[in-house]
């Protein structure tokens, strides 16, 4: 049996509600074209401010997927 090999990509999700929803959006969207996803890790959290108010949460996630 061969060892398992993974590849890692980095994507940024956004949400007007929370960092968690931004991360979930990134994983969901990546799943539309990336197959064999196994895990993710949060790399960065940041947001956008407009007139002193938080208007967008941004989460950079690294997603690992199985290489066939």
N, C-alpha and C positions, 0 to 999 in steps of 0.2 A: 504494500500500500504506500502510495506517494504522500509526501508531506503536503499540507494544504498551503496554497499561495494566495495572498490577497493583494489587491491594488487599492490605493486610497485616493479619493478625489476630495476637493474642497469646494463647497457651495455656500452661498449666503441666502438665507431666508429672511423675509420681512413680515411684519404684522403691525397692525395699529393697536393691538391689544396687549401683547406680552412677548417676552423673550422665548418662553416655552412654545407659544404658537408659531413664532418665527422659525424655530428649530424644526418643529413638526412639518411646517410648510416646505422647508428645504428638503427634508427627507422624502416627503410625499411626492414632490415634483421630480426629484432625482429618480425615484422609483419608476417613473413613467418610461425612462429610457435606460436605466442601469439595472441589470438583473443580477441576482445573487447577493444582494446587500445583506450584510451580517451584523454590522455595528456602526455606531457613530460616536463622535466625541465633539464637544463644544470647544472651539478654538478661540473665539472672540465674542464679546457682547458689546454692542454700541447702539446708539439711537440717533434720531434726527429731532431737532428742536426747531419750533417755529413760534415766534412771538412769546418765548419763555415757556412754552408748553411742549411736552413730549408728544410727537405726532407719529413716530414710527420707531419700532424696535427692530434691530438687525442682529442676526445671530449667524456667525460663520461656523459651519460644521464640517468636519472631515468624516467621510463615509467610507467604510471598508467593504469591499465586495470580493467574492470568491472568483478567482481566475480559473476558467475551465482548462 
